[in-house]
Amino acid sequence: MILVTGGAGFIGGNFVLDWLKNPASEGVINLDKLTYAGNLATLDSLKNDPRHIFVHGDIGDKELVTRLLKEHQPRAIVTFAAESHVDRSIHGPAEFVTTNIVGTFNLLECAREYWNSLDAAGKERFRFHHVSTDEVYGSLSLTDPAFTETNSYEPNSPYSASKAASDHLVRAWFHTYGFPVVTTNCSNNYGPYHFPEKLIPLVILNALNSKPLPIYGDGQQIRDWLYVGDHCSAIREVLAKGKLGETYNIGGWNEKANIDVVRTICRILDELKPRADGKSYVEQITFVKDRPGHDRRYAIDASKVERELGWRPAETFDTGIRKTVQWYLDNPVWVDGVVSGSYRDWLQKQYN
């Protein structure tokens, strides 16, 4: 059995679904606080699966985490639980410090206490997989080489600073206590079940709801895009074969400017679900004031994980983004639940 934190969120939920799609897979204890971005509807297909045990709770709750570890005896922890939206971190950084730094510290300490209680074989088998972001490395110019695992940390937002701090804690627990950790730093994920505060799901749902498609600044911010299913497969490989204490960068080898991403989505929607007036969704694009400290470019060099563990993404951006748009069109129940709830409230604040 494994313990997954943040398993009702976007990446965590996809990981849990991917993990349990194989009938032979071991069970999952899924601990999630169910903040605005957590959605139990993502896990609907697991309602009758005895291998999935959902627990509503906080990684900062020491008593709860300790009890879960003692009761279920997981052989690994995969931690996705985090506040992750840059804009929200700018307007309210305290939550990011509490969850991403203090929460990670609590999880590490509870896990270390549990690990110390195991016999030699249990200690040898146990892994703590910390999932992080490429944003800890800062920003790149157009000519800089992509981020490698040896890049210095230069976070530029409260979000990335809080994730950088959590990465340092994980590293310190390995070097100080010999605690068996691995860390992965991923590029921008996209795919099914994504809460629409992030660019790709926001554009898809705004387009379908005849809302503006907001683009920060000139839209030339470049990101490396990683399909969430590929990210899940990479985590499996690192959890199974990664060297203790090591960091692995996970990327999609897909650098795209934001404006090009939005135009691609519009073209796919024009094909799959044309506007009633026959016009292109591109006409809904609106340029808005850039956010403070907006990093210009991120790019991941994922050579290490390919060289050492044999992992490489299966999706190109063209195949992954088409799958993503089609998923949103094919899953109106999930989409309507989001649109009628927290997304609606969030969207109202943006445009009123």
Secondary structure, DSSP 8 states (H G I E B T S, - for coil): -EEEESTTSHHHHHHHHHHHTSTTS--EEEEE---TT--GGGGGGGTT-TTEEEEE--TT-HHHHHHHHHHH--SEEEE------HHHHHH-HHHHIIIIIIIHHHHHHHHHHHHHTS-HHHHHH-EEEEEEEGGGG----TTS--B-TTS-----SHHHHHHHHHHHHHHHHHHHH---EEEEEE-EEESTT--TTSHHHHHHHHHHTT--EEEETTS--EEEEEEHHHHHHHHHHHHHH--TT-EEEE--S-EEEHHHHHHHHHHHHHHHS--TTS--GGGGEEEE---TT---B--B--HHHHHHH----S--HHHHHHHHHHHHHH-HHHHHHHHTTHHHHHHHHHH-
